[in-house]
């Protein structure tokens, strides 16, 4: 299982939200490249980036920051947040970003998603943010009409290879992740499932590894020191 330490970006800074609430934001570092240098020093091979302003507004205000992180660290970088056109995907891929995550666009524009998967294959992932059993969109501010598991099935049929699944109720709450959700997803779908939201202890990492999960995103627990990243990477192996 791959550990993806996360950097959420607003105004070029590394931040975290509590349960997706933009009014409950903590700035952890003014310089995200310093954070990714520490990821690398602790043995990380992959990094998960989110442009939170982009996720909310549908643009890419932190594009240069994302590119600087990739240039600085040389790690496998995936980016989500505000990616709603082929032009933006093209820009990120051309800049060397390894995987682009579609969220709102995957829900609202299936033809665009299909075209993106056809063009870029495994470089396209879909982020499924789950709120009360349904897929949430627009930076978690709206709940769509799609039931989560039905949407996952739809993604599998479209040829999507990687799903990043977040239980919003667990995100940033430091109360453990939704193991039952990830167990059911891994059993039902032949997809690369990345667990996101609430991974807050080494025990969480160890349990996810036994559930045949492809990856786990570690966010707040890294910044608070509740998870030692180097230890998590070893446990995940």
Protein Blocks (a to p, Z undefined) as FASTA:
>chain_A
ZZddddddeehiacddeehiaklccdfbfblklmmmmmmmnopabdcdddfklmmnopaf
klmmmmmmmmmnopacddeehiabfklmmmmmmnopabdcdfklmmmmmmlmmmmmmmno
mmpccddddeehiaceehhlaccfbdfklmmmmmmmnopabdcdddfklgonlnopafkl
mmmmmmmpccddddeehiabfklmmmmmmnopabdcdfklmmnopacfklmmmmmZZ
